[in-house]
Every structure is written in structure tokens, then in C-alpha cells.
Amino acid sequence: MSFVDQLPAELKTDILRISELSIETNDEALKVFQDLYDFLTTDSNKKRKVPQQQQDDDDKDIYEVDSIDPGTIIFQIKELSFQSPLRKKLNLTFSISPITQKPILSIGKSNQDKPDLVIDELNNKNIKFSTFLPVPEKKNLLYFVIFYEKNLGDSFNNEPIVLTLNQDQVNKQLISEKIIKENDDFKIYIQRQAAVSGFKIVDTFQNGLNSFFVSAHRGTKEGLLYFLPNHILFGFKKPILLFDSQNIDSISYSSITRVTFNVTLVLKDGEKFEFSMIDQSDFANIDNYIKNKEVQDRSMSDELKAKKLTKNQDAFALAEAEGQLPEGVEGVDDIPHEEDDDDENDETFQGGAEIDDTSDVSDEGSGSEDGEEEDGEEDEDDDEEGDEDQEIDLNSDDD
């Protein structure tokens, strides 16, 4: 059956009339029409007709979300404490975009207000990493972090989302709204909703993963250094840093003392990040983590050796702190020290005045001599009185 038979009656008549004329002029018009039909109906050249409104939306690089329609909300957790990209209490909302009809994540004060931030691409390409992290000494609290490439409008320089979840309060809210049941874990519910939306929330502290965290400083900023299965994260004062363990080229330990040490991460692009004031008790965990990731330890590289006062200073300090000094090698406290002569001088120093050690002796000597002279004078006086008495007696005899 020819394509002409599939055409409407009027169009079919016109095509046949032109073809008959072409036969008279020795022109293959019908074949040209057939070729045109074949070209337009092949799969590679079919074009979908796009509604004008949708086409206009697709042409926009950025669109705005002015408010959240309650009818589009998948779930919402209210009054959460955010640390990044801004520090305030806001709502975290998963909803359906009225424009793209896809899930979006937004943070804002209320549904009626324009959201402070919207992530409209909830896929693994845009969401780099997301997880729940423990808060030190507060078992009821969790950090929820989301690192991503870009948000709608590149707000806040695309800084990561960091917020604190009070587990009791979140459970009560979701149970009261009949989103989860009494014994359900809200974290699993959020993970499932994220998976449906297109990205994954990793459970980095589940049993068997050996994740841990330590206190550390980045410059003058104190924070937490999390060692996770495939990442190292430092937070939560800006800038919040995330390192993929596969991008870490080497590590080095420095400024090692009995109490603390520093760790420097060197990325494969050569960029360096130093974290200081880490407690010595955390050394074994960090060292095992680095060895398991097969990251090079460059603590004894020539570059670092040149910066040390002595060749083995840091190595001995670290070994001593770990109680691993070889037999026969003395520790710092075992090395004898010469006594300080100043200590003896300090004992005789009183009130800033010098004491003459000979003063007492000279005073005592002078006192005894004076006493002897006085005794001598008294004896002479007694002798003179005795002589006078003798003279009187003689005179009396003469009488």
C-alpha cells in the first residue's frame, strides 16, 4: 500500500493530480513525495511537540519558588536548628515542584514565605554526600548534612546544609502526623524519601563501619574531624570541609608532643589541609584508618625532616607517647639533669637584700672583747681598794 492511500481524500487527490502531470512532463513527482514522507516519518527525525508554557519554563535557567503549597508537601520537619548555610531555626521540607513536577528540598520559615534555599536537582549527580552524624556527649542529637553542587539560584555560594535533629522531638512530630508509627525509626523514613526523590543518605555510623570522630583545630577554629568509610569531614564552623578518601594522596604527622599532635592531609592536586591539637589518645585510630585506606604516610619525608630540630625528635616523642620506646632507650624524664646553681642562690635571697655571712661572727667577737676589757677594769679597781685598806691598817698600828 502506497503512502498516498493513508492521506486524507483531498490531499490524496492533489498528490495524484500533480503526479499525473509529472508523468506527462517526464517528472517523477510521486517518488519525490514518497521520499519526503519516508524522511518525515523516520524515528531519528520525529519531533515531539512541546506545549508553549513548558517550553518557556525549560528555556529559563533559573525559576523561583515563591511559597510552598501544602498540597505538594511530601513531609516537613519544623523548627530545626540550622548551622549552615545560615544560623537560625527553619523548616526542612520535601515537596513537589509545581513547575517541574519533580521532588525538591527547601528550607524556610513558613510555607507562605519564599524559601531561603531550594535544591531542585535531587539526584546523585548534584547531591555529592549526605549523612547523619553523632553529636559529642549528646546522644539524643544528630547532625544532618547535605553536600551538593548547586541550588536554585546559587544561593549562599552553594554552601552545604547542616542542621541538628532532636530525635525525640522529630519522632513525636512525625508520629503525631501519622507519617511514621510508634516503633519506627524516623531516620529510615527520611532515607527512603530521599531515595524516592533521587539521592542517597548514607548511614556512616552503622555497626561494622568503624567510623569515629576527634576534636581538632583548623587554625584558630575548633571543630570535629569525622573519619567516615569513604570521606573525612571537618565541621561545623565555616568553611565546612569534605574530603573524598580517594582524593587524599598522603598524610603526615607533626608538632608531636606528649599530649597532642597535628595531622596534614595532602590531596592529589597538591592542596594541603592541616588540623592541629589532636589528642594523643586518638593517634592509633587515625593511623589505622590511614593504613586501611592505603594512604601514604609522609611524616618522615625529606621535606619534613628539614623542618625538625633533630632528625628523630618527632618519631621518639610519638613512640614515647604510645609507650612503644625500644628497650634500653631512655625517655625524656629518665635523662639526668644538672642541678641549677640559681636554686642555691635563691635560698639565700630574702626580700631583695644581701646578707653578710660574717656580720654575726664579727659582732660576737667584738662583744666578747668588750666584755673582757670591762672585767679587767673591775679587777684593777678592786686591787686599788685593797691597797688603800692595807695603808689604813699600817697607820693604825703606829698609833
KETILO-239274 format. One record per residue (C-alpha): residue in one letter; residue number from 0; z, x, y. Coordinates in nm, 3 decimals, padded with zeros to 5 digits. Layout:
  res    n       up     east    north
    A  NUM        Z        X        Y
...
! end
This chain:
  res    n       up     east    north
    M    0   00.000   00.000   00.000
    S    1  -00.103   00.133   00.339
    F    2   00.145   00.159   00.626
    V    3  -00.072  -00.096   00.811
    D    4   00.043  -00.367   00.573
    Q    5   00.404  -00.308   00.689
    L    6   00.321  -00.369   01.056
    P    7   00.355  -00.697   01.246
    A    8   00.038  -00.914   01.238
    E    9  -00.071  -00.849   01.597
    L   10  -00.016  -00.473   01.571
    K   11  -00.196  -00.469   01.236
    T   12  -00.499  -00.646   01.389
    D   13  -00.514  -00.396   01.677
    I   14  -00.491  -00.095   01.443
    L   15  -00.770  -00.230   01.218
    R   16  -00.993  -00.313   01.516
    I   17  -00.956   00.043   01.653
    S   18  -01.019   00.184   01.306
    E   19  -01.339  -00.021   01.264
    L   20  -01.466   00.104   01.597
    S   21  -01.381   00.459   01.494
    I   22  -01.587   00.420   01.179
    E   23  -01.888   00.328   01.387
    T   24  -01.832   00.636   01.604
    N   25  -01.758   00.850   01.301
    D   26  -01.397   00.893   01.417
    E   27  -01.107   00.894   01.165
    A   28  -00.868   00.692   01.377
    L   29  -00.692   00.531   01.080
    K   30  -00.599   00.873   00.940
    V   31  -00.452   00.973   01.276
    F   32  -00.236   00.661   01.278
    Q   33  -00.122   00.739   00.923
    D   34  -00.022   01.094   01.020
    L   35   00.168   00.963   01.320
    Y   36   00.353   00.715   01.104
    D   37   00.446   00.981   00.850
    F   38   00.578   01.211   01.123
    L   39   00.799   00.946   01.280
    T   40   00.948   00.833   00.951
    T   41   01.046   01.173   00.804
    D   42   01.426   01.244   00.783
    S   43   01.407   01.558   00.996
    N   44   01.270   01.365   01.290
    K   45   01.472   01.046   01.273
    K   46   01.688   00.997   01.580
    R   47   01.994   00.777   01.599
    K   48   02.006   00.551   01.896
    V   49   02.334   00.615   02.078
    P   50   02.491   00.346   02.295
    Q   51   02.482   00.443   02.661
    Q   52   02.863   00.428   02.705
    Q   53   02.928   00.659   02.411
    Q   54   02.656   00.897   02.526
    D   55   02.817   00.916   02.870
    D   56   03.154   00.993   02.709
    D   57   03.003   01.267   02.493
    D   58   02.846   01.426   02.798
    K   59   03.188   01.464   02.957
    D   60   03.358   01.795   02.883
    I   61   03.694   01.652   02.986
    Y   62   03.820   01.298   02.990
    E   63   04.161   01.175   03.096
    V   64   04.424   00.967   02.922
    D   65   04.598   00.765   03.191
    S   66   04.854   00.593   02.966
    I   67   04.939   00.522   02.603
    D   68   04.853   00.177   02.471
    P   69   05.146   00.071   02.246
    G   70   04.893  -00.088   02.011
    T   71   04.737   00.252   01.940
    I   72   05.063   00.437   01.858
    I   73   05.093   00.578   01.505
    F   74   05.451   00.693   01.561
    Q   75   05.660   00.814   01.853
    I   76   05.985   01.013   01.881
    K   77   06.164   00.956   02.209
    E   78   06.379   01.167   02.440
    L   79   06.322   01.507   02.281
    S   80   06.427   01.833   02.447
    F   81   06.119   02.047   02.514
    Q   82   06.135   02.423   02.577
    S   83   05.759   02.474   02.619
    P   84   05.523   02.422   02.793
    L   85   05.779   02.259   03.023
    R   86   06.155   02.219   03.003
    K   87   06.254   01.853   03.013
    K   88   06.314   01.550   02.793
    L   89   05.991   01.381   02.689
    N   90   05.839   01.160   02.418
    L   91   05.626   01.303   02.139
    T   92   05.351   01.055   02.046
    F   93   05.080   01.041   01.781
    S   94   04.826   00.772   01.872
    I   95   04.458   00.675   01.852
    S   96   04.236   00.774   02.143
    P   97   04.069   00.468   02.300
    I   98   03.764   00.685   02.376
    T   99   03.702   00.888   02.060
    Q  100   03.890   00.659   01.820
    K  101   04.049   00.971   01.670
    P  102   04.418   01.068   01.647
    I  103   04.562   01.251   01.948
    L  104   04.900   01.410   02.019
    S  105   05.059   01.364   02.359
    I  106   05.385   01.439   02.537
    G  107   05.502   01.234   02.832
    K  108   05.787   01.048   02.997
    S  109   05.676   00.696   02.902
    N  110   05.379   00.502   02.768
    Q  111   05.298   00.368   03.114
    D  112   05.281   00.713   03.275
    K  113   04.999   00.961   03.243
    P  114   05.089   01.211   02.964
    D  115   05.186   01.562   03.074
    L  116   04.978   01.710   02.792
    V  117   04.726   01.577   02.539
    I  118   04.578   01.755   02.236
    D  119   04.270   01.560   02.133
    E  120   04.141   01.800   01.867
    L  121   04.390   01.776   01.583
    N  122   04.213   01.992   01.329
    N  123   04.284   02.324   01.162
    K  124   04.031   02.496   01.385
    N  125   04.219   02.405   01.702
    I  126   04.576   02.398   01.564
    K  127   04.650   02.761   01.476
    F  128   05.002   02.721   01.339
    S  129   05.274   02.456   01.321
    T  130   05.614   02.455   01.150
    F  131   05.981   02.359   01.162
    L  132   06.229   02.643   01.227
    P  133   06.608   02.652   01.192
    V  134   06.832   02.689   01.497
    P  135   07.104   02.956   01.458
    E  136   07.451   02.816   01.386
    K  137   07.332   02.456   01.437
    K  138   07.231   02.310   01.102
    N  139   07.157   01.967   01.246
    L  140   06.892   02.102   01.484
    L  141   06.536   02.216   01.419
    Y  142   06.269   02.375   01.633
    F  143   05.926   02.212   01.603
    V  144   05.647   02.445   01.717
    I  145   05.273   02.392   01.756
    F  146   05.036   02.676   01.849
    Y  147   04.683   02.568   01.940
    E  148   04.365   02.694   02.104
    K  149   04.325   02.435   02.380
    N  150   04.449   02.100   02.502
    L  151   04.270   01.834   02.704
    G  152   04.206   01.990   03.045
    D  153   04.365   02.326   02.951
    S  154   04.697   02.216   03.099
    F  155   04.981   02.473   03.125
    N  156   04.740   02.751   03.024
    N  157   04.744   02.613   02.669
    E  158   05.099   02.735   02.610
    P  159   05.248   02.638   02.271
    I  160   05.457   02.325   02.223
    V  161   05.822   02.397   02.138
    L  162   06.081   02.122   02.111
    T  163   06.420   02.066   01.950
    L  164   06.475   01.792   01.692
    N  165   06.820   01.647   01.630
    Q  166   06.780   01.549   01.266
    D  167   07.043   01.273   01.270
    Q  168   06.901   01.107   01.581
    V  169   06.540   01.126   01.462
    N  170   06.634   00.978   01.124
    K  171   06.824   00.691   01.288
    Q  172   06.534   00.610   01.521
    L  173   06.265   00.610   01.252
    I  174   06.485   00.414   01.011
    S  175   06.568   00.152   01.277
    E  176   06.195   00.112   01.346
    K  177   06.136   00.079   00.969
    I  178   05.899   00.373   00.971
    I  179   06.098   00.554   00.701
    K  180   06.363   00.441   00.453
    E  181   06.729   00.540   00.437
    N  182   06.688   00.833   00.199
    D  183   06.351   00.955   00.331
    D  184   06.306   01.292   00.497
    F  185   06.152   01.249   00.841
    K  186   06.000   01.600   00.821
    I  187   05.789   01.496   00.522
    Y  188   05.677   01.184   00.710
    I  189   05.567   01.392   01.012
    Q  190   05.389   01.639   00.785
    R  191   05.196   01.355   00.620
    Q  192   05.095   01.203   00.952
    A  193   04.979   01.543   01.074
    A  194   04.773   01.589   00.757
    V  195   04.609   01.249   00.807
    S  196   04.538   01.346   01.169
    G  197   04.366   01.666   01.057
    F  198   04.611   01.960   01.069
    K  199   04.890   02.108   00.858
    I  200   05.259   02.156   00.936
    V  201   05.380   02.442   00.718
    D  202   05.728   02.436   00.563
    T  203   05.812   02.804   00.615
    F  204   06.178   02.787   00.509
    Q  205   06.146   02.610   00.177
    N  206   06.310   02.770  -00.126
    G  207   06.148   03.084  -00.259
    L  208   05.968   03.192   00.059
    N  209   06.245   03.430   00.173
    S  210   06.189   03.359   00.541
    F  211   06.459   03.480   00.780
    F  212   06.525   03.546   01.148
    V  213   06.714   03.806   01.352
    S  214   06.836   03.836   01.709
    A  215   06.625   04.071   01.922
    H  216   06.530   04.154   02.280
    R  217   06.185   04.171   02.431
    G  218   06.251   04.376   02.742
    T  219   06.542   04.202   02.911
    K  220   06.480   03.869   02.736
    E  221   06.700   03.787   02.439
    G  222   06.545   03.575   02.166
    L  223   06.488   03.518   01.796
    L  224   06.244   03.709   01.578
    Y  225   06.130   03.495   01.282
    F  226   05.979   03.664   00.977
    L  227   05.770   03.395   00.805
    P  228   05.540   03.401   00.499
    N  229   05.224   03.472   00.700
    H  230   05.346   03.513   01.056
    I  231   05.603   03.681   01.279
    L  232   05.720   03.468   01.571
    F  233   05.932   03.558   01.876
    G  234   06.085   03.288   02.094
    F  235   06.181   03.091   02.275
    K  236   06.171   03.229   02.626
    K  237   05.821   03.263   02.767
    P  238   05.596   03.420   02.668
    I  239   05.642   03.291   02.313
    L  240   05.464   03.528   02.074
    L  241   05.298   03.460   01.739
    F  242   05.155   03.733   01.516
    D  243   04.945   03.677   01.207
    S  244   05.079   03.924   00.950
    Q  245   04.721   04.013   00.854
    N  246   04.661   04.136   01.209
    I  247   04.955   04.380   01.203
    D  248   04.831   04.734   01.144
    S  249   05.161   04.924   01.140
    I  250   05.529   04.920   01.228
    S  251   05.771   05.185   01.350
    Y  252   06.148   05.209   01.390
    S  253   06.301   05.388   01.688
    S  254   06.616   05.420   01.904
    I  255   06.820   05.410   01.584
    T  256   07.198   05.412   01.624
    R  257   07.490   05.314   01.404
    V  258   07.478   04.961   01.547
    T  259   07.117   04.876   01.643
    F  260   06.755   04.986   01.620
    N  261   06.416   04.895   01.770
    V  262   06.101   04.770   01.596
    T  263   05.749   04.819   01.733
    L  264   05.459   04.615   01.594
    V  265   05.112   04.765   01.635
    L  266   04.823   04.522   01.598
    K  267   04.483   04.614   01.461
    D  268   04.338   04.603   01.812
    G  269   04.590   04.870   01.918
    E  270   04.820   04.642   02.119
    K  271   05.191   04.722   02.082
    F  272   05.498   04.497   02.100
    E  273   05.849   04.643   02.094
    F  274   06.162   04.446   02.004
    S  275   06.499   04.607   02.068
    M  276   06.872   04.574   01.999
    I  277   06.826   04.453   01.639
    D  278   07.145   04.473   01.433
    Q  279   07.154   04.743   01.164
    S  280   07.257   04.483   00.905
    D  281   06.907   04.331   00.936
    F  282   06.723   04.655   00.858
    A  283   06.695   04.604   00.481
    N  284   06.542   04.255   00.515
    I  285   06.288   04.370   00.773
    D  286   06.196   04.681   00.576
    N  287   06.144   04.479   00.256
    Y  288   05.932   04.226   00.445
    I  289   05.711   04.502   00.585
    K  290   05.672   04.667   00.245
    N  291   05.580   04.337   00.080
    K  292   05.311   04.283   00.343
    E  293   05.186   04.638   00.275
    V  294   05.210   04.726   00.643
    Q  295   05.218   05.098   00.723
    D  296   05.547   05.245   00.842
    R  297   05.464   05.498   01.113
    S  298   05.823   05.582   01.210
    M  299   05.767   05.949   01.120
    S  300   05.419   05.983   01.272
    D  301   05.344   06.293   01.479
    E  302   05.323   06.081   01.792
    L  303   05.677   05.951   01.749
    K  304   05.818   06.284   01.630
    A  305   05.716   06.442   01.959
    K  306   05.935   06.196   02.145
    K  307   06.251   06.276   01.946
    L  308   06.515   06.530   02.044
    T  309   06.534   06.661   01.690
    K  310   06.291   06.626   01.406
    N  311   06.515   06.426   01.172
    Q  312   06.751   06.261   01.420
    D  313   06.641   05.902   01.364
    A  314   06.598   05.943   00.990
    F  315   06.955   06.071   00.945
    A  316   07.101   05.805   01.174
    L  317   06.928   05.528   00.984
    A  318   07.022   05.667   00.643
    E  319   07.383   05.709   00.751
    A  320   07.394   05.352   00.880
    E  321   07.271   05.232   00.542
    G  322   07.517   05.455   00.354
    Q  323   07.234   05.650   00.194
    L  324   07.304   06.009   00.303
    P  325   07.237   06.264   00.026
    E  326   07.536   06.424  -00.140
    G  327   07.667   06.730   00.041
    V  328   07.525   06.623   00.376
    E  329   07.789   06.558   00.638
    G  330   07.780   06.259   00.867
    V  331   07.835   06.273   01.239
    D  332   08.206   06.200   01.208
    D  333   08.252   06.476   00.947
    I  334   08.128   06.756   01.172
    P  335   08.426   06.951   01.316
    H  336   08.450   06.963   01.693
    E  337   08.613   07.234   01.908
    E  338   08.919   07.124   02.098
    D  339   08.871   07.069   02.464
    D  340   09.068   07.310   02.681
    D  341   09.079   07.048   02.950
    D  342   09.321   06.843   02.738
    E  343   09.585   07.114   02.769
    N  344   09.535   07.130   03.143
    D  345   09.559   06.754   03.162
    E  346   09.907   06.761   03.005
    T  347   10.044   06.978   03.286
    F  348   09.871   06.784   03.559
    Q  349   10.108   06.545   03.736
    G  350   10.034   06.347   04.046
    G  351   09.776   06.597   04.164
    A  352   10.037   06.867   04.245
    E  353   10.065   07.204   04.068
    I  354   10.397   07.303   03.915
    D  355   10.517   07.667   03.941
    D  356   10.641   07.761   03.597
    T  357   10.851   08.048   03.744
    S  358   11.031   07.839   04.004
    D  359   11.311   07.725   03.773
    V  360   11.372   08.075   03.643
    S  361   11.385   08.229   03.988
    D  362   11.620   07.960   04.116
    E  363   11.855   08.005   03.823
    G  364   11.855   08.384   03.870
    S  365   11.929   08.367   04.239
    G  366   12.204   08.116   04.179
    S  367   12.385   08.339   03.927
    E  368   12.369   08.643   04.154
    D  369   12.519   08.447   04.442
    G  370   12.799   08.334   04.214
    E  371   12.879   08.690   04.109
    E  372   12.891   08.808   04.472
    E  373   13.133   08.529   04.564
    D  374   13.357   08.615   04.269
    G  375   13.359   08.980   04.377
    E  376   13.466   08.893   04.730
    E  377   13.753   08.677   04.599
    D  378   13.876   08.966   04.381
    E  379   13.877   09.204   04.680
    D  380   14.081   08.955   04.883
    D  381   14.337   08.932   04.603
    D  382   14.370   09.312   04.591
    E  383   14.433   09.332   04.965
    E  384   14.707   09.068   04.942
    G  385   14.866   09.262   04.657
    D  386   14.875   09.582   04.867
    E  387   15.045   09.403   05.154
    D  388   15.317   09.277   04.920
    Q  389   15.382   09.628   04.795
    E  390   15.426   09.759   05.151
    I  391   15.688   09.495   05.228
    D  392   15.888   09.584   04.923
    L  393   15.899   09.950   05.017
    N  394   16.029   09.879   05.360
    S  395   16.299   09.662   05.219
    D  396   16.426   09.948   05.001
    D  397   16.457   10.177   05.301
    D  398   16.677   09.930   05.467
! end
